């Protein structure tokens, strides 16, 4: 039995979500139509509103509904510190630590030549202009510790250092509450190399 075209369209749209395969998308579509039409309508309105209103901050490139986001406008933030992250989700995680009081730049991705993602795709020119504004004294690279994240951090670091800017990298090591016996050797090695005086 062939599904109605509207249902197929909904299923295909749901498949665009990360980690959602054809069967999961089909289950979601059927669930919404059978048990939660009000939720489906709400989801549709929320998606339309988000697509219409959300844009990139003119200063840090994160998501905002205004020209400049609240973080960039906050006079309490230390404008001499600029933390570079891959995604708005990474920015949110750093904010939740309550330990960083500087400003951000969100790349909206990472370098991945195999996937055709180069410096222009991660807004590198905009980052360089921001970092060289005469106010930023240190750039903290907080990209992920994946191969692509490391390559991105290295590329940005070399480019910034060539312009005379101070660059630091988020430290790596044993997780809080972690037991050495259960931590992988690469993490322990990095923790040993990045050790600091107490």
N, C-alpha and C positions, 0 to 999 in steps of 0.2 A: 504494500500500500504506500503510495507516494504522499509525502507530507505537503500541506498547503505551502505555497511559495513564501508567504509571510513568515511562517514558522521556520522554513529553511533559512530565510534571510536573518531571523533572530539567532538561530543556531550558529550561522557563520559569523555573525557579529560577536557572539559570546566566545567563539574560538580565538578571537584576537587577544583575549586576556592571557597573561603569562601562565603557563602550567595547565591550561584548559585544552584538553583534547576533544575529538569529535563526540565521544560518548558523554563526557562530562557536560559539554555544551548542550547536547541534546537533552540531557536530564534537567539542566537548568531551565532551558526553554520550556519544556513540558511542565516543570514545576510552577514556573511563573504563570503560564497560561491556565493551568488547572487549579492551582491553589492560592495564587497571590497576584491577581491582576492589578490590584491597587498598588502593590509593591513594584510591579513591572512598569506601571505608569509613572510612579515616583522615580524609579531608576531612569526612565527615559527623559523625564523633565530635568533631573539632576545632571545627566550627561549633556543635554543640550545647553543648559545654563553654564556648565563648566567650560564647554568648548567655546561658548560665546564670550564669557567674561574673563577667563584666566589667560594671562599673558606672561611674558618674561620681564622681570625687573630690569630697568634700564641700566642699573649699576652692577648688580650681582648675578643676574641671569636666572634667578630662582623663579618659582611660580608666584604670581600676585594678581590681584584684580586692579591694582593701581599702577601708575607709571613707575614708581619706586616703592619697594616693599617696606614693611614696618621695621624690619631689622636694620636696613640701610638708613632709615630716617631716625633711628633711636640715638639721641645725643649721648646716652650713657655708654655706647659701644666704643671700644678702642679702635679708632680708624687707622692706627699704625700697624695693626695686625690684620692680615688677610688670609683666611683659611680656604684652600681650594679643595672642593669635594666633587664627586662624580654626579650625584643626584640630589634632589631636594630631600629624599628620604635619608641620605647620609647626613645632610645638614641638620635635619630634625634629631637624629640620634646624638650628634655632638651637642646640640642645644640641650637635650635632656640630661646630659651629664652635669650641667650647671657649672662647668669649669672653664669654659671659653667665653671671653667677653669681647672678642674682636668682631670683624666683619667677614663676609664670605664671598666666594665666587663659585658658582655651580656650573660645571662643565656640560652637564646634560649628556654625559657619556664618557668614553675613554678611547684612546687610540687603539685601533684594531685593523691593521693593514689587510689582514686576510678577509675581513668583512667590508673592506672599502671605507673605513672610517679614519680620516686623516685629521690634521690640525684644524682645518677650517670647520669640520663637523663638530668639534668640541669648543668652538668659539675662542680659539687661542689668541687671535688678534685683540679681541675685546678684553681678555684677561691681561695681556701684556700692557695695554693702554691703562687699565685700572691699576695694575701693580706699579707702573712707572709714573703715577700721578703726583709724586713728590710728597705724599702723605704716608704711603705705605712704607714701613721700615723693615718688616719681615713677612715673608710668605710661608705659611705652614701648608705643606702638601699632605692632604689627608685622603688620597685616593686609596682604593681597596688594595689588599695585598695579593691580588691575582697577577698573572703574567702581564695582562693588559694594563692593570692598574699600576704595576711597577714600571712598565715601559712608559706610561703616561707621565708618572712622577719624574722619571729620569729625564725625559724630553723637556718637560716644563722647567725642571731644576737647571738644566744646562742652559736653556734659553734665558732664564731670569738671571743666572749668575753672570752670563755674558753681558748683561746690562747693568751689572754692579749691584744687584739686589741681594739681600740676605735671605737664604732659603733654608727651611728646616723640614724634617719629615716626621710624620706621626710615628711614635715608637711602637715596636712590636715586642711581644713577649708572652710569658705564661699568663693565661687568663686568671682573674681573681677567683680564688676558690679552687683552682686547678691543682691537681696532684701530678708531680713530675712523671711518675710511673705511667700515667695515662695521656701525657702530652706528646705530640709527634716530635721527632728528632729535629726537624727543621725549625720548629717554633722554639725549642730549647736552645738550639744553636744561635738563633737570632737574639734571644733574650740574653745569652751570654755575651754576644758581641755588643749589644746595646746597654750593657749593665752601667750603673751609675753609682757614685759614692753615696754612702748613707750618713 
